[in-house]
Amino acid sequence: MIPKCFALHFILNLILLMEDVAEARSRKQRLEMLPKGPIRTCRKSWECRYGADCNENNTCVCTHHCKGQKQFPVCASNRHTYKNLCKLKKASCMQQRPITIKCHGDCDTCLS
């Protein structure tokens, strides 16, 4: 026969383990929602690259808000046409790599 205190201890540990699993799943889902690309740790914003800011969790995050920006297409160094310069800068930040303007306008027209 198993002592009651051992059974209670076992049940409590099982509950804690289940909570840890639920928290890990939740954390995994939150990580999957983050933008693709390397996640940098930081202490100050100047340590972040490509326009990212250092948040309270000491992680570089992209905070570009392009909603409401005028649509002036730009062709980028990755041969992708962005709706405007803000979208290009946001893509550079999210991908954590340099993306520059090749020309103003659609890539199909200005690179041909």
PEPEMO-V354768 format. One record per pair of residues at least 12 apart in sequence whose ideal C-beta (glycine too) atoms are under 8 Angstrom apart, sorted by the first residue. I is the first residue (numbers start at 1). J is the second residue. D is the distance in whole Angstrom. If there is no record, write none. Layout:
BEGIN
i-><I & I>
j-><J & J>
d-><D & D>
END
This chain:
BEGIN
i-><35 & 35 & 35 & 36 & 36 & 37 & 37 & 37 & 37 & 38 & 39 & 39 & 40 & 40 & 40 & 40 & 41 & 41 & 41 & 42 & 42 & 42 & 42 & 43 & 47 & 48 & 49 & 50 & 50 & 50 & 50 & 50 & 50 & 50 & 51 & 51 & 51 & 51 & 51 & 52 & 52 & 62 & 62 & 62 & 64 & 64 & 64 & 64 & 66 & 66 & 66 & 66 & 66 & 69 & 69 & 69 & 69 & 70 & 71 & 71 & 72 & 72 & 72 & 73 & 73 & 73 & 74 & 74 & 74 & 74 & 74 & 75 & 75 & 75 & 75 & 75 & 75 & 75 & 75 & 75 & 76 & 76 & 76 & 76 & 76 & 76 & 76 & 77 & 77 & 77 & 77 & 77 & 78 & 79 & 79 & 79 & 80 & 81 & 81 & 81 & 85 & 88>
j-><62 & 94 & 95 & 94 & 95 & 94 & 95 & 96 & 97 & 96 & 59 & 60 & 52 & 59 & 60 & 96 & 58 & 59 & 60 & 54 & 58 & 59 & 60 & 58 & 60 & 60 & 96 & 89 & 92 & 93 & 95 & 96 & 97 & 98 & 64 & 89 & 90 & 92 & 93 & 93 & 96 & 90 & 93 & 94 & 86 & 89 & 90 & 93 & 83 & 84 & 86 & 87 & 90 & 83 & 84 & 86 & 87 & 84 & 83 & 84 & 84 & 85 & 104 & 104 & 105 & 106 & 88 & 101 & 103 & 104 & 105 & 101 & 102 & 103 & 104 & 105 & 106 & 107 & 110 & 111 & 88 & 91 & 99 & 100 & 101 & 102 & 107 & 98 & 99 & 100 & 101 & 102 & 99 & 102 & 107 & 111 & 107 & 106 & 107 & 108 & 101 & 101>
d-><7 & 4 & 8 & 7 & 7 & 6 & 5 & 4 & 7 & 5 & 6 & 7 & 7 & 7 & 4 & 7 & 5 & 6 & 8 & 4 & 6 & 7 & 5 & 6 & 7 & 4 & 6 & 8 & 5 & 5 & 8 & 6 & 7 & 7 & 7 & 6 & 8 & 7 & 5 & 5 & 8 & 6 & 4 & 5 & 6 & 6 & 4 & 6 & 8 & 7 & 4 & 5 & 6 & 8 & 5 & 5 & 8 & 6 & 5 & 6 & 5 & 7 & 7 & 7 & 6 & 5 & 6 & 5 & 8 & 6 & 7 & 7 & 5 & 5 & 7 & 6 & 7 & 4 & 5 & 6 & 5 & 8 & 5 & 7 & 6 & 6 & 8 & 7 & 6 & 5 & 8 & 6 & 6 & 8 & 6 & 7 & 7 & 5 & 5 & 7 & 7 & 7>
END
